[in-house]
Amino acid sequence: MSNVKSQNLEHLWMPFSANRDFKENPRLMNEGRGMFYKKTDGMSVLDGTSGLWCCNAGHNRSHIVNAIQNQASKLDYAPSFQMGHSLGFKAAEKLLEFAPSKDFQYVFFTNSGSESVDTALKIALGYQQHRGKKDKKILVGRDRAYHGVGFGGISVGGLPMNKKHFSLLSNVDHICNTHNLEHNAFSKGQPTWGEEMANDLLRIIEKYGAEKIAAFITEPIAGSTGVLIPPIGYLERIRRICTDNDILLIFDEVITGFGRLGSPFASQYFNVIPDMITCAKGLTSGTVPMGAVMIKKEIYDSFQAGDSKMIDLFHGYTYSAHPLAAAALIATLEVYDGEGLFERANGLAGYFEDKLHSLKGLDYLIDIRNLGLVGAIEMLPRNKKIGARGYDVFQTAFHDENILIRFTGDTIALSPPLIVEKSHIDQIVESLRNIIPNN
Ligand SMILES: Cc1ncc(COP(=O)(O)O)c(C=O)c1O
C-alpha cells in the first residue's frame, strides 16, 4: 500500500469514479493473468467481473497477446477513410461468423460501445431517409437502460444522473423497463411475469404514430444498471411489435455479446433477431479498445443507391478497424472458438445459478437474479442512502477478500471470465456470504 500512496495519482480524472475518495484509498491492479489481477501489495484478486464486463477470455492470453505484438511490429496504423488494410476486412468477415443470421452482411467498426450505439442510431435514421420514410425520426429506448455516454447513447438511455447536466437529442422517447421485484424477486433465469411490459412500446407508437418512429434500441439484458433479465416472451413480443410497425430493432449487446449467455450473442440465446447489433468489450476481450455494429444487408444497401464515387455514410472514426484492434479481434474470436468458451459458459450456468441463489436468506438481500454467466444480488439501501451499502461491499470485497465485483447502487453484479472454474465461483459466493451481513 505504501507504494500506492507514494505515487502521484492527482492528474488522472477517472471516469465514473468518486475521484477524491479513490485517491485517498486507491485500488490499483497493475498485472493480470487468467482469472486473477495482482494488486500493488502483490496480492492476487479474483476477477468476478471480467474487468468491466469485457475480458471474457481471461487476462493475458498468449494467443491474443502475440497477435497484438506481431501486428504492432508489422503495421502500426493505416488511414481508415478511403483507405484500408487487409486485416480490417478480415476482422469484419470473422465477426460475421458469429452473427445470428446470414442477413447480417456488414460491419462498421468503432472504438467503444458508446461509439457503436451512436453509429447504429445514425445508421437507423439514415436508413429511414434513404428508403423514403422521411418522417421516421424518433428513436425509442427504455428507462434504466445504459447505452454509453455519447449524446445519442445518453438520450436513448434511461439514467437520470447520466443526462443531468447535458442537452439531449430531442427526437427520443422511452418505454418502461421490466424490473419488478414484487412479481419477480429471486427468479432463477428469466422471470415468468412481465411479457406484457413489451406493450409499452405500443403506447409510444400510439402517441406518435408508427410512421414517425425510426428505431427501438434495447439491451437484451440491461447490464450496467443492475442486470435486469427480460421476462419470458418479452423480447419476442418486442420483435413482433417492431416488425408489425416497420420499426428497426437494435440490440445493444455490448455486455451480452461474446458468450455471456453461452452463445455468441443474446440474440441467439433468445432466438430473437434484431436488425442491428452493437458490440464492444468482449469483441477483443478488452485487450484493445474496439466496438462494432453488425448491420443487415438491406440497411447497408439503402445507402448505396447514389453515385458510387461519393461517400455513402458521412460518419467514421480515425481508428475504425485499427490494425491492433483488428488483430486482437481475430485472435480473441479464435480463442473463444478454439477453447469452446461459449459452451463452457453454458455448461457452468446451472452451477453459477445454484451458488448465487444459495445466498438467499442473508440479511439485507432483496433479490438474486441470473442468466448464463451473469448475475446480480440486490441489497436494501442502508438508511435510505442509495449506493452506500453497495460501495462498502465492493470495497470490502476488494481490500479484505481480494475479490473484484461490480456494484450499481446497492446491486452487486457478477460476470466472471468464461474460463472461470467452479472453485472460483465458490470463492466469490462464500466471500459475499461473509461480507454482505456485515455491511
Ligand atoms: C449496453 C452498453 N452499451 C454501451 C456501453 C458503452 O460502452 P463503452 O464504455 O465502451 O463506451 C456499455 C458499457 O458498459 C454498455 O453496457
The ligand as an SDF file (V2000), in Angstrom:
LIG
                    3D

 16 16  0  0  0  0  0  0  0  0999 V2000
  -25.0670   -1.9640  -23.1300 C   0  0  0  0  0  0  0  0  0  0  0  0
  -23.9340   -0.9960  -23.2090 C   0  0  0  0  0  0  0  0  0  0  0  0
  -23.8580   -0.1370  -24.2300 N   0  0  0  0  0  0  0  0  0  0  0  0
  -22.8480    0.7290  -24.3500 C   0  0  0  0  0  0  0  0  0  0  0  0
  -21.8500    0.7850  -23.4170 C   0  0  0  0  0  0  0  0  0  0  0  0
  -20.7420    1.7760  -23.5530 C   0  0  0  0  0  0  0  0  0  0  0  0
  -19.5500    1.1460  -23.8620 O   0  0  0  0  0  0  0  0  0  0  0  0
  -18.1750    1.9500  -23.7050 P   0  0  0  0  0  0  0  0  0  0  0  0
  -17.9430    2.1580  -22.2660 O   0  0  0  0  0  0  0  0  0  0  0  0
  -17.1850    1.0220  -24.3720 O   0  0  0  0  0  0  0  0  0  0  0  0
  -18.3350    3.2210  -24.4580 O   0  0  0  0  0  0  0  0  0  0  0  0
  -21.8810   -0.0940  -22.3390 C   0  0  0  0  0  0  0  0  0  0  0  0
  -20.8380   -0.0660  -21.3100 C   0  0  0  0  0  0  0  0  0  0  0  0
  -20.8940   -0.6990  -20.2920 O   0  0  0  0  0  0  0  0  0  0  0  0
  -22.9520   -0.9930  -22.2100 C   0  0  0  0  0  0  0  0  0  0  0  0
  -23.0530   -1.8330  -21.1780 O   0  0  0  0  0  0  0  0  0  0  0  0
  1  2  1  0
  2  3  1  0
  2 15  2  0
  3  4  2  0
  4  5  1  0
  5  6  1  0
  5 12  2  0
  6  7  1  0
  7  8  1  0
  8  9  2  0
  8 10  1  0
  8 11  1  0
 12 13  1  0
 12 15  1  0
 13 14  2  0
 15 16  1  0
M  END
$$$$
